[in-house]
Amino acid sequence: MPCTATVDLRDLALACAIGTYGPGDVVPDRHLLDMTLTIDPALVLVDRDGMDAIFDYDPLIAEIDRLARDGPYETQEWLLSRIVRACAAQPAIRAVCLHLRKGPVLGGTGLLGVRLSVDEETIATLRPGPP
Protein backbone atom coordinates (compact mmCIF):
# COMPACT_ATOMS: atom_id res chain seq x y z
CA MET A 1 0.00 0.00 0.00
CA PRO A 2 1.39 3.43 -0.89
CA CYS A 3 2.06 6.01 1.80
CA THR A 4 -0.63 8.70 1.94
CA ALA A 5 -1.27 11.68 4.19
CA THR A 6 -4.28 13.86 4.88
CA VAL A 7 -5.10 16.91 6.92
CA ASP A 8 -8.66 16.80 8.26
CA LEU A 9 -10.73 19.74 9.45
CA ARG A 10 -14.24 19.20 10.82
CA ASP A 11 -17.11 21.52 11.71
CA LEU A 12 -15.34 24.82 11.02
CA ALA A 13 -18.01 27.48 11.56
CA LEU A 14 -17.80 30.05 8.78
CA ALA A 15 -19.05 33.60 9.17
CA CYS A 16 -20.82 33.91 5.84
CA ALA A 17 -24.14 34.84 4.29
CA ILE A 18 -25.34 32.36 1.66
CA GLY A 19 -28.66 32.35 -0.14
CA THR A 20 -31.56 34.60 -0.98
CA TYR A 21 -34.54 34.44 1.32
CA GLY A 22 -38.00 35.92 1.36
CA PRO A 23 -40.46 36.70 4.12
CA GLY A 24 -41.27 33.62 6.15
CA ASP A 25 -38.30 31.62 4.84
CA VAL A 26 -36.05 29.80 7.29
CA VAL A 27 -32.73 31.64 7.18
CA PRO A 28 -29.72 29.47 8.10
CA ASP A 29 -27.77 30.74 11.08
CA ARG A 30 -24.76 28.42 10.72
CA HIS A 31 -22.47 27.30 7.93
CA LEU A 32 -20.10 24.44 8.70
CA LEU A 33 -17.15 23.26 6.62
CA ASP A 34 -15.46 19.87 6.63
CA MET A 35 -12.26 19.60 4.63
CA THR A 36 -9.88 16.75 3.90
CA LEU A 37 -6.65 17.68 2.16
CA THR A 38 -4.46 15.04 0.57
CA ILE A 39 -0.88 16.23 0.92
CA ASP A 40 2.63 15.00 0.26
CA PRO A 41 3.31 12.29 2.89
CA ALA A 42 6.82 13.71 3.35
CA LEU A 43 5.12 16.63 5.14
CA VAL A 44 3.68 14.30 7.79
CA LEU A 45 6.23 11.48 8.07
CA VAL A 46 9.05 13.81 9.14
CA ASP A 47 12.47 13.23 10.64
CA ARG A 48 12.40 16.26 12.96
CA ASP A 49 10.06 18.54 14.85
CA GLY A 50 9.69 21.90 13.13
CA MET A 51 7.09 24.00 11.35
CA ASP A 52 9.35 24.28 8.31
CA ALA A 53 9.16 20.49 7.89
CA ILE A 54 5.36 20.22 7.66
CA PHE A 55 2.40 21.70 5.80
CA ASP A 56 1.32 24.83 7.67
CA TYR A 57 -2.47 24.85 7.29
CA ASP A 58 -3.04 28.07 9.29
CA PRO A 59 -2.64 30.42 6.28
CA LEU A 60 -5.14 28.32 4.30
CA ILE A 61 -7.68 28.47 7.14
CA ALA A 62 -7.20 32.24 7.32
CA GLU A 63 -7.82 32.47 3.55
CA ILE A 64 -10.97 30.34 3.84
CA ASP A 65 -12.21 32.66 6.59
CA ARG A 66 -11.48 35.68 4.38
CA LEU A 67 -13.32 34.12 1.45
CA ALA A 68 -16.33 33.28 3.66
CA ARG A 69 -16.55 36.88 4.86
CA ASP A 70 -16.15 38.17 1.28
CA GLY A 71 -19.86 37.52 0.51
CA PRO A 72 -22.74 37.62 0.46
CA TYR A 73 -22.99 34.52 -1.70
CA GLU A 74 -26.00 33.37 -3.64
CA THR A 75 -24.84 29.73 -3.61
CA GLN A 76 -22.78 27.35 -1.49
CA GLU A 77 -21.28 26.07 -4.73
CA TRP A 78 -19.53 29.37 -5.49
CA LEU A 79 -17.96 29.56 -2.04
CA LEU A 80 -16.78 25.93 -2.38
CA SER A 81 -15.32 26.69 -5.82
CA ARG A 82 -13.37 29.62 -4.39
CA ILE A 83 -12.08 27.45 -1.51
CA VAL A 84 -10.90 24.80 -3.99
CA ARG A 85 -8.95 27.46 -5.88
CA ALA A 86 -7.36 28.60 -2.61
CA CYS A 87 -6.33 24.98 -1.99
CA ALA A 88 -4.93 24.70 -5.52
CA ALA A 89 -2.69 27.69 -4.79
CA GLN A 90 -0.92 25.57 -2.13
CA PRO A 91 1.68 23.35 -3.88
CA ALA A 92 1.63 20.79 -1.04
CA ILE A 93 -2.05 19.99 -1.61
CA ARG A 94 -2.61 17.12 -4.02
CA ALA A 95 -6.39 16.70 -3.71
CA VAL A 96 -9.23 18.06 -1.61
CA CYS A 97 -12.66 16.99 -0.41
CA LEU A 98 -14.98 19.70 0.92
CA HIS A 99 -18.38 19.48 2.57
CA LEU A 100 -20.21 22.74 3.28
CA ARG A 101 -23.55 22.62 5.03
CA LYS A 102 -26.00 25.16 6.34
CA GLY A 103 -28.84 25.02 8.79
CA PRO A 104 -31.48 25.06 9.90
CA VAL A 105 -33.34 24.23 6.70
CA LEU A 106 -36.98 23.51 7.49
CA GLY A 107 -38.87 24.39 10.63
CA GLY A 108 -35.66 25.05 12.50
CA THR A 109 -34.23 21.58 11.79
CA GLY A 110 -31.84 19.88 9.42
CA LEU A 111 -28.64 20.72 7.62
CA LEU A 112 -28.31 21.02 3.85
CA GLY A 113 -24.90 20.49 2.34
CA VAL A 114 -22.88 20.32 -0.83
CA ARG A 115 -19.84 18.05 -1.17
CA LEU A 116 -17.05 18.52 -3.70
CA SER A 117 -14.08 16.20 -4.21
CA VAL A 118 -11.28 17.39 -6.48
CA ASP A 119 -8.58 14.97 -7.59
CA GLU A 120 -4.91 15.62 -8.25
CA GLU A 121 -5.38 16.09 -11.99
CA THR A 122 -8.10 18.71 -11.55
CA ILE A 123 -6.15 20.51 -8.81
CA ALA A 124 -3.23 20.78 -11.24
CA THR A 125 -5.44 22.53 -13.82
CA LEU A 126 -6.57 25.06 -11.20
CA ARG A 127 -3.09 25.96 -9.95
CA PRO A 128 -2.07 29.52 -10.66
CA GLY A 129 0.43 29.71 -13.50
CA PRO A 130 3.63 31.69 -13.62
CA PRO A 131 3.16 35.48 -13.72
Short mmCIF file of the C-alpha atoms (twelve columns), coordinates in Angstrom:
data_MODEL
# 
_entry.id   MODEL 
# 
loop_
_atom_site.group_PDB 
_atom_site.id 
_atom_site.type_symbol 
_atom_site.label_atom_id 
_atom_site.label_alt_id 
_atom_site.label_comp_id 
_atom_site.label_asym_id 
_atom_site.label_seq_id 
_atom_site.Cartn_x 
_atom_site.Cartn_y 
_atom_site.Cartn_z 
_atom_site.pdbx_PDB_model_num 
ATOM 1   C CA . MET A 1   0.000   0.000  0.000   1 
ATOM 2   C CA . PRO A 2   1.390   3.428  -0.888  1 
ATOM 3   C CA . CYS A 3   2.061   6.008  1.796   1 
ATOM 4   C CA . THR A 4   -0.635  8.696  1.943   1 
ATOM 5   C CA . ALA A 5   -1.267  11.679 4.187   1 
ATOM 6   C CA . THR A 6   -4.282  13.858 4.879   1 
ATOM 7   C CA . VAL A 7   -5.099  16.907 6.919   1 
ATOM 8   C CA . ASP A 8   -8.661  16.801 8.265   1 
ATOM 9   C CA . LEU A 9   -10.726 19.739 9.451   1 
ATOM 10  C CA . ARG A 10  -14.239 19.204 10.819  1 
ATOM 11  C CA . ASP A 11  -17.108 21.522 11.713  1 
ATOM 12  C CA . LEU A 12  -15.335 24.819 11.018  1 
ATOM 13  C CA . ALA A 13  -18.006 27.480 11.564  1 
ATOM 14  C CA . LEU A 14  -17.796 30.047 8.778   1 
ATOM 15  C CA . ALA A 15  -19.049 33.604 9.174   1 
ATOM 16  C CA . CYS A 16  -20.816 33.911 5.838   1 
ATOM 17  C CA . ALA A 17  -24.139 34.841 4.290   1 
ATOM 18  C CA . ILE A 18  -25.340 32.361 1.663   1 
ATOM 19  C CA . GLY A 19  -28.664 32.348 -0.141  1 
ATOM 20  C CA . THR A 20  -31.564 34.600 -0.985  1 
ATOM 21  C CA . TYR A 21  -34.541 34.439 1.320   1 
ATOM 22  C CA . GLY A 22  -38.001 35.920 1.355   1 
ATOM 23  C CA . PRO A 23  -40.464 36.699 4.124   1 
ATOM 24  C CA . GLY A 24  -41.272 33.617 6.147   1 
ATOM 25  C CA . ASP A 25  -38.297 31.622 4.840   1 
ATOM 26  C CA . VAL A 26  -36.049 29.796 7.285   1 
ATOM 27  C CA . VAL A 27  -32.731 31.639 7.182   1 
ATOM 28  C CA . PRO A 28  -29.724 29.465 8.099   1 
ATOM 29  C CA . ASP A 29  -27.772 30.737 11.083  1 
ATOM 30  C CA . ARG A 30  -24.759 28.424 10.725  1 
ATOM 31  C CA . HIS A 31  -22.473 27.299 7.931   1 
ATOM 32  C CA . LEU A 32  -20.095 24.442 8.703   1 
ATOM 33  C CA . LEU A 33  -17.150 23.258 6.625   1 
ATOM 34  C CA . ASP A 34  -15.464 19.866 6.634   1 
ATOM 35  C CA . MET A 35  -12.265 19.600 4.633   1 
ATOM 36  C CA . THR A 36  -9.877  16.751 3.900   1 
ATOM 37  C CA . LEU A 37  -6.649  17.678 2.161   1 
ATOM 38  C CA . THR A 38  -4.458  15.040 0.573   1 
ATOM 39  C CA . ILE A 39  -0.883  16.235 0.916   1 
ATOM 40  C CA . ASP A 40  2.626   14.995 0.262   1 
ATOM 41  C CA . PRO A 41  3.313   12.287 2.889   1 
ATOM 42  C CA . ALA A 42  6.821   13.714 3.350   1 
ATOM 43  C CA . LEU A 43  5.122   16.629 5.138   1 
ATOM 44  C CA . VAL A 44  3.678   14.304 7.794   1 
ATOM 45  C CA . LEU A 45  6.227   11.480 8.070   1 
ATOM 46  C CA . VAL A 46  9.048   13.806 9.135   1 
ATOM 47  C CA . ASP A 47  12.468  13.229 10.641  1 
ATOM 48  C CA . ARG A 48  12.405  16.256 12.961  1 
ATOM 49  C CA . ASP A 49  10.056  18.539 14.845  1 
ATOM 50  C CA . GLY A 50  9.686   21.898 13.132  1 
ATOM 51  C CA . MET A 51  7.086   23.998 11.350  1 
ATOM 52  C CA . ASP A 52  9.351   24.282 8.308   1 
ATOM 53  C CA . ALA A 53  9.164   20.488 7.885   1 
ATOM 54  C CA . ILE A 54  5.363   20.224 7.663   1 
ATOM 55  C CA . PHE A 55  2.397   21.696 5.803   1 
ATOM 56  C CA . ASP A 56  1.321   24.835 7.674   1 
ATOM 57  C CA . TYR A 57  -2.468  24.852 7.286   1 
ATOM 58  C CA . ASP A 58  -3.044  28.070 9.291   1 
ATOM 59  C CA . PRO A 59  -2.635  30.417 6.285   1 
ATOM 60  C CA . LEU A 60  -5.141  28.319 4.303   1 
ATOM 61  C CA . ILE A 61  -7.681  28.468 7.137   1 
ATOM 62  C CA . ALA A 62  -7.202  32.241 7.317   1 
ATOM 63  C CA . GLU A 63  -7.815  32.472 3.553   1 
ATOM 64  C CA . ILE A 64  -10.966 30.342 3.844   1 
ATOM 65  C CA . ASP A 65  -12.207 32.665 6.593   1 
ATOM 66  C CA . ARG A 66  -11.478 35.684 4.383   1 
ATOM 67  C CA . LEU A 67  -13.325 34.115 1.450   1 
ATOM 68  C CA . ALA A 68  -16.328 33.282 3.659   1 
ATOM 69  C CA . ARG A 69  -16.547 36.880 4.859   1 
ATOM 70  C CA . ASP A 70  -16.154 38.169 1.283   1 
ATOM 71  C CA . GLY A 71  -19.860 37.521 0.506   1 
ATOM 72  C CA . PRO A 72  -22.740 37.619 0.462   1 
ATOM 73  C CA . TYR A 73  -22.990 34.523 -1.703  1 
ATOM 74  C CA . GLU A 74  -25.996 33.371 -3.636  1 
ATOM 75  C CA . THR A 75  -24.838 29.729 -3.613  1 
ATOM 76  C CA . GLN A 76  -22.783 27.353 -1.491  1 
ATOM 77  C CA . GLU A 77  -21.276 26.066 -4.732  1 
ATOM 78  C CA . TRP A 78  -19.532 29.369 -5.489  1 
ATOM 79  C CA . LEU A 79  -17.955 29.555 -2.039  1 
ATOM 80  C CA . LEU A 80  -16.782 25.926 -2.385  1 
ATOM 81  C CA . SER A 81  -15.318 26.691 -5.818  1 
ATOM 82  C CA . ARG A 82  -13.367 29.621 -4.390  1 
ATOM 83  C CA . ILE A 83  -12.082 27.454 -1.514  1 
ATOM 84  C CA . VAL A 84  -10.896 24.800 -3.995  1 
ATOM 85  C CA . ARG A 85  -8.953  27.462 -5.880  1 
ATOM 86  C CA . ALA A 86  -7.362  28.602 -2.609  1 
ATOM 87  C CA . CYS A 87  -6.334  24.979 -1.989  1 
ATOM 88  C CA . ALA A 88  -4.928  24.700 -5.518  1 
ATOM 89  C CA . ALA A 89  -2.685  27.689 -4.792  1 
ATOM 90  C CA . GLN A 90  -0.921  25.572 -2.132  1 
ATOM 91  C CA . PRO A 91  1.675   23.353 -3.881  1 
ATOM 92  C CA . ALA A 92  1.633   20.790 -1.044  1 
ATOM 93  C CA . ILE A 93  -2.054  19.993 -1.609  1 
ATOM 94  C CA . ARG A 94  -2.606  17.118 -4.017  1 
ATOM 95  C CA . ALA A 95  -6.386  16.697 -3.707  1 
ATOM 96  C CA . VAL A 96  -9.230  18.065 -1.611  1 
ATOM 97  C CA . CYS A 97  -12.660 16.989 -0.413  1 
ATOM 98  C CA . LEU A 98  -14.978 19.699 0.923   1 
ATOM 99  C CA . HIS A 99  -18.381 19.482 2.568   1 
ATOM 100 C CA . LEU A 100 -20.208 22.737 3.279   1 
ATOM 101 C CA . ARG A 101 -23.553 22.616 5.031   1 
ATOM 102 C CA . LYS A 102 -26.000 25.163 6.343   1 
ATOM 103 C CA . GLY A 103 -28.842 25.016 8.791   1 
ATOM 104 C CA . PRO A 104 -31.479 25.063 9.899   1 
ATOM 105 C CA . VAL A 105 -33.339 24.235 6.705   1 
ATOM 106 C CA . LEU A 106 -36.982 23.509 7.487   1 
ATOM 107 C CA . GLY A 107 -38.870 24.387 10.626  1 
ATOM 108 C CA . GLY A 108 -35.658 25.054 12.502  1 
ATOM 109 C CA . THR A 109 -34.228 21.582 11.787  1 
ATOM 110 C CA . GLY A 110 -31.838 19.880 9.417   1 
ATOM 111 C CA . LEU A 111 -28.636 20.723 7.624   1 
ATOM 112 C CA . LEU A 112 -28.309 21.019 3.853   1 
ATOM 113 C CA . GLY A 113 -24.897 20.486 2.335   1 
ATOM 114 C CA . VAL A 114 -22.883 20.319 -0.830  1 
ATOM 115 C CA . ARG A 115 -19.843 18.051 -1.167  1 
ATOM 116 C CA . LEU A 116 -17.051 18.521 -3.697  1 
ATOM 117 C CA . SER A 117 -14.080 16.203 -4.215  1 
ATOM 118 C CA . VAL A 118 -11.282 17.390 -6.482  1 
ATOM 119 C CA . ASP A 119 -8.582  14.968 -7.594  1 
ATOM 120 C CA . GLU A 120 -4.910  15.619 -8.246  1 
ATOM 121 C CA . GLU A 121 -5.384  16.086 -11.993 1 
ATOM 122 C CA . THR A 122 -8.099  18.708 -11.551 1 
ATOM 123 C CA . ILE A 123 -6.154  20.515 -8.811  1 
ATOM 124 C CA . ALA A 124 -3.232  20.776 -11.237 1 
ATOM 125 C CA . THR A 125 -5.441  22.531 -13.821 1 
ATOM 126 C CA . LEU A 126 -6.568  25.062 -11.203 1 
ATOM 127 C CA . ARG A 127 -3.093  25.956 -9.947  1 
ATOM 128 C CA . PRO A 128 -2.071  29.517 -10.662 1 
ATOM 129 C CA . GLY A 129 0.431   29.715 -13.504 1 
ATOM 130 C CA . PRO A 130 3.634   31.690 -13.624 1 
ATOM 131 C CA . PRO A 131 3.164   35.479 -13.719 1 
# 
